[in-house]
């Protein structure tokens, strides 16, 4: 696919570029508005494919819950391994489209690997994630940053004290959620492990505050996010943070999202997820 089209879609999904202007620019690249409209489904996520672990899988138990945030309850999707044991917990943090079927599927994947998985809806204070992805992105931009971070910090505390939790907590985030995972590593004293998929880096001076182990996944073609890698890695090294960084050459931002037809890369996604579970096993289970 034309690199300019992928970059345009990335701009549309991560900035305030409206759908009308996006389609107009897509029409310039594809030759006509009719061609742009036909081309659009090849770009947009197809959540009908979010079934790596199907709903109702007998290996896990699923539910929607709420947990207390500083200014009200936060809605979340909960997936736990079947059985009455205690499990380490993982907070699964969504992209800038809110809590959607893909992220719920990722939570189920973590649950089948032996983790109590909680996927909060950052849009809870604004009525929750709407079905329309454009509206979800608009609401995400309207969130109060300080309150949103506090709601995810509350998720870490909730997970650590859950009746089925061992008390050891990790997090994994994607895109916007990758940036939030980095912020949780900076600001939470209760977090033991953080995984960020192509997430925005925190301020370099904040790296010294990190006490959790950190795993970072980046996409080789993701020039927007990758600009911050060098400074972040230097700060992590200077602070003596336990971190590992992987670069996946030749793949796009959002390469892990298997509902994204143009950006998903199966080989990179599988490898990154295997590394993520191995990292959690080492930092949350093998202690």
C-alpha positions as CSV (number, residue, x, y, z in Angstrom):
1,X,0.0,0.0,0.0
2,X,1.1,3.5,-0.8
3,X,3.1,4.8,2.3
4,X,1.4,8.2,2.0
5,X,-2.0,6.6,2.6
6,X,-0.8,4.8,5.7
7,X,0.8,8.0,7.0
8,X,-2.4,9.9,6.3
9,X,-4.5,7.4,8.2
10,X,-2.1,7.6,11.1
11,X,-2.5,11.4,11.1
12,X,-6.3,11.0,11.0
13,X,-6.4,8.6,13.9
14,X,-3.9,10.5,16.1
15,X,-4.7,14.2,15.5
16,X,-7.7,16.4,15.2
17,X,-7.9,15.9,11.5
18,X,-11.6,15.6,10.7
19,X,-13.2,12.8,8.6
20,X,-14.2,15.2,5.8
21,X,-10.7,16.6,5.4
22,X,-9.2,13.1,5.7
23,X,-11.5,11.8,2.9
24,X,-10.7,14.7,0.7
25,X,-7.0,14.1,1.1
26,X,-7.5,10.3,0.6
27,X,-9.4,11.1,-2.6
28,X,-6.3,13.1,-3.9
29,X,-4.2,10.0,-3.2
30,X,-6.6,7.4,-4.7
31,X,-7.8,9.5,-7.7
32,X,-11.4,10.2,-6.7
33,X,-13.8,10.5,-3.8
34,X,-15.5,7.3,-5.1
35,X,-12.2,5.5,-4.9
36,X,-11.5,6.8,-1.5
37,X,-14.8,5.6,-0.2
38,X,-14.2,2.1,-1.6
39,X,-10.7,2.1,-0.2
40,X,-11.7,3.2,3.3
41,X,-12.7,-0.3,4.6
42,X,-9.1,-1.4,3.9
43,X,-7.9,1.1,6.5
44,X,-10.5,1.0,9.2
45,X,-10.4,-1.6,12.0
46,X,-12.7,-4.6,11.7
47,X,-13.7,-5.6,15.2
48,X,-15.4,-8.7,13.9
49,X,-11.9,-10.2,13.7
50,X,-11.3,-9.6,17.5
51,X,-11.8,-13.3,18.4
52,X,-8.3,-14.8,19.0
53,X,-9.9,-16.0,22.3
54,X,-13.6,-16.1,21.8
55,X,-16.2,-14.9,24.3
56,X,-17.3,-17.8,26.4
57,X,-14.0,-19.6,26.4
58,X,-14.2,-22.1,29.2
59,X,-10.6,-21.4,30.3
60,X,-11.6,-18.0,31.6
61,X,-14.3,-16.1,33.3
62,X,-15.4,-12.7,31.9
63,X,-17.5,-9.8,33.3
64,X,-17.9,-6.1,33.2
65,X,-17.1,-4.4,36.5
66,X,-16.6,-1.0,38.1
67,X,-13.8,0.0,40.4
68,X,-13.6,3.2,42.4
69,X,-11.7,6.1,40.8
70,X,-11.0,9.5,42.6
71,X,-14.1,11.1,41.1
72,X,-16.4,8.2,40.5
73,X,-16.6,4.6,39.4
74,X,-14.6,3.4,36.3
75,X,-16.1,0.8,34.1
76,X,-13.8,-2.1,33.1
77,X,-13.7,-5.5,31.4
78,X,-12.5,-8.3,33.6
79,X,-11.1,-11.6,32.4
80,X,-9.7,-14.1,34.9
81,X,-8.5,-17.7,34.6
82,X,-11.1,-20.2,35.5
83,X,-10.7,-21.6,39.0
84,X,-10.4,-20.2,42.5
85,X,-6.7,-19.6,42.7
86,X,-4.8,-16.3,43.1
87,X,-3.3,-14.8,40.0
88,X,-0.9,-12.0,39.2
89,X,-2.8,-9.1,37.6
90,X,-2.4,-7.2,34.4
91,X,-4.0,-3.9,33.5
92,X,-4.7,-3.8,29.7
93,X,-4.8,-0.3,28.4
94,X,-6.6,0.5,25.1
95,X,-5.7,2.7,22.2
96,X,-7.2,6.1,21.5
97,X,-10.5,4.5,20.4
98,X,-11.6,3.5,24.0
99,X,-12.5,0.1,25.3
100,X,-13.4,-2.0,22.2
101,X,-13.7,-5.7,21.2
102,X,-10.0,-5.9,20.3
103,X,-8.8,-4.8,23.7
104,X,-11.2,-7.1,25.4
105,X,-9.8,-9.9,23.2
106,X,-6.3,-8.9,24.4
107,X,-7.5,-9.1,28.0
108,X,-8.8,-12.6,27.3
109,X,-5.4,-13.6,25.8
110,X,-3.7,-12.5,29.0
111,X,-6.2,-14.4,31.1
112,X,-5.5,-17.6,29.2
113,X,-1.8,-17.1,30.1
114,X,-2.7,-17.1,33.8
115,X,-3.3,-13.4,34.6
116,X,-6.2,-11.6,36.2
117,X,-6.8,-9.1,33.4
118,X,-8.5,-5.7,33.8
119,X,-9.2,-3.4,30.9
120,X,-10.5,-0.1,32.1
121,X,-12.5,2.3,29.9
122,X,-10.8,5.6,30.0
123,X,-14.0,7.2,28.7
124,X,-16.0,6.2,31.7
125,X,-16.2,9.8,33.0
126,X,-17.7,10.8,29.6
127,X,-20.3,8.1,29.5
128,X,-18.1,5.3,28.2
129,X,-16.8,4.2,24.8
130,X,-19.4,4.9,22.0
131,X,-19.8,2.4,19.1
132,X,-18.6,5.1,16.6
133,X,-14.8,5.2,16.5
134,X,-14.7,8.8,15.3
135,X,-16.8,9.8,18.3
136,X,-14.6,7.7,20.6
137,X,-11.4,9.5,19.3
138,X,-13.1,12.9,19.8
139,X,-14.1,12.0,23.4
140,X,-10.5,10.8,24.1
141,X,-9.2,14.2,23.2
142,X,-11.7,15.8,25.7
143,X,-10.5,13.7,28.6
144,X,-8.9,15.4,31.6
145,X,-5.3,14.1,31.6
146,X,-4.8,14.3,35.3
147,X,-8.0,12.5,36.2
148,X,-7.5,9.9,33.5
149,X,-4.1,9.0,34.8
150,X,-5.5,8.9,38.3
151,X,-8.2,6.5,37.1
152,X,-5.5,4.1,35.8
153,X,-3.4,4.4,38.9
154,X,-6.6,3.4,40.8
155,X,-6.8,0.4,38.5
156,X,-3.4,-0.7,39.6
157,X,-4.4,-0.4,43.3
158,X,-7.7,-2.2,42.7
159,X,-5.9,-5.1,40.9
160,X,-3.4,-5.5,43.6
161,X,-6.0,-5.9,46.3
162,X,-8.5,-7.9,44.3
163,X,-9.6,-11.1,46.0
164,X,-8.1,-13.3,43.3
165,X,-4.9,-11.3,42.9
166,X,-1.5,-12.3,44.3
167,X,-0.8,-8.6,44.7
168,X,1.7,-8.4,41.9
169,X,0.6,-6.1,39.1
170,X,1.7,-5.3,35.6
171,X,0.3,-3.3,32.7
172,X,0.4,-3.5,29.0
173,X,-0.7,-0.6,26.7
174,X,-1.0,0.0,23.0
175,X,-0.5,3.4,21.2
176,X,-2.3,5.9,23.5
177,X,-2.3,3.0,26.1
178,X,1.4,2.5,25.6
179,X,2.0,6.1,26.6
180,X,-0.2,5.5,29.7
181,X,1.8,2.4,30.5
182,X,4.9,4.5,30.6
183,X,3.2,7.0,32.8
184,X,2.0,4.3,35.2
185,X,5.6,3.1,35.4
186,X,6.7,6.6,36.4
187,X,3.9,7.4,38.9
188,X,2.9,4.1,40.5
189,X,4.7,2.6,43.4
190,X,2.5,-0.5,43.3
191,X,3.4,-1.5,39.7
192,X,5.9,-4.3,39.2
193,X,6.1,-4.5,35.3
194,X,5.1,-2.3,32.4
195,X,4.9,-3.1,28.7
196,X,4.4,-0.3,26.2
197,X,3.6,-1.0,22.6
198,X,4.6,2.0,20.4
199,X,3.7,4.3,23.2
200,X,4.6,7.9,23.7
201,X,7.6,8.3,26.0
202,X,7.5,10.2,29.3
203,X,9.7,13.2,30.0
204,X,13.3,12.0,30.3
205,X,13.7,13.5,33.8
206,X,10.8,11.2,35.0
207,X,12.7,8.0,34.1
208,X,14.5,8.2,37.5
209,X,11.1,7.7,39.2
210,X,10.5,4.3,37.6
211,X,10.7,1.3,39.9
212,X,8.9,-1.2,37.7
213,X,10.6,-3.4,35.1
214,X,9.9,-2.0,31.6
215,X,9.5,-3.7,28.2
216,X,9.2,-1.5,25.2
217,X,8.0,-2.6,21.7
218,X,8.5,-0.2,18.8
219,X,7.7,-0.3,15.1
220,X,10.5,0.4,12.6
221,X,8.3,2.5,10.3
222,X,6.7,4.5,13.2
223,X,8.6,7.8,12.7
224,X,6.2,9.8,14.8
225,X,6.7,7.8,18.0
226,X,10.2,6.7,17.4
227,X,11.6,10.3,17.6
228,X,11.5,10.0,21.4
229,X,13.3,6.6,21.8
230,X,16.9,7.8,22.0
231,X,16.3,10.3,24.8
232,X,14.1,7.9,26.7
233,X,16.5,5.0,26.5
234,X,19.4,7.2,27.6
235,X,17.4,8.3,30.6
236,X,16.5,4.7,31.5
237,X,20.1,3.7,31.3
238,X,21.2,6.7,33.4
239,X,18.6,5.9,36.0
240,X,19.5,2.2,36.2
241,X,16.0,1.1,35.3
242,X,15.5,-2.6,34.5
243,X,14.3,-2.3,30.8
244,X,14.3,-4.2,27.5
245,X,13.6,-2.5,24.2
246,X,12.7,-4.3,20.9
247,X,12.5,-2.7,17.5
248,X,10.5,-4.5,14.9
249,X,11.9,-3.5,11.5
250,X,9.7,-2.9,8.5
251,X,6.4,-2.8,10.4
252,X,3.9,0.0,11.1
253,X,2.5,1.6,14.2
254,X,-0.3,-0.6,15.5
255,X,1.3,-3.7,14.1
256,X,-0.1,-5.8,17.0
257,X,-3.7,-4.9,16.3
258,X,-5.1,-7.8,14.3
259,X,-8.3,-5.8,13.5
260,X,-6.3,-3.3,11.5
261,X,-6.0,-4.6,8.0
262,X,-3.2,-2.4,6.7
263,X,-1.0,-2.2,9.7
264,X,-1.2,-5.6,11.4
265,X,1.9,-7.7,11.0
266,X,1.3,-11.3,12.1
267,X,4.9,-12.3,12.6
268,X,5.8,-9.2,14.6
269,X,2.6,-9.3,16.6
270,X,3.1,-13.0,17.6
271,X,6.7,-12.4,18.6
272,X,6.0,-9.3,20.6
273,X,3.1,-11.0,22.5
274,X,5.3,-14.0,23.3
275,X,7.9,-11.7,24.6
276,X,5.3,-9.8,26.6
277,X,4.0,-13.0,28.3
278,X,7.5,-14.2,29.0
279,X,8.3,-10.9,30.6
280,X,5.2,-11.0,32.8
281,X,6.0,-14.6,33.8
282,X,9.5,-13.5,34.9
283,X,8.5,-10.3,36.7
284,X,5.1,-11.3,38.1
285,X,5.1,-15.0,38.6
286,X,8.8,-16.1,39.0
287,X,9.6,-14.1,42.1
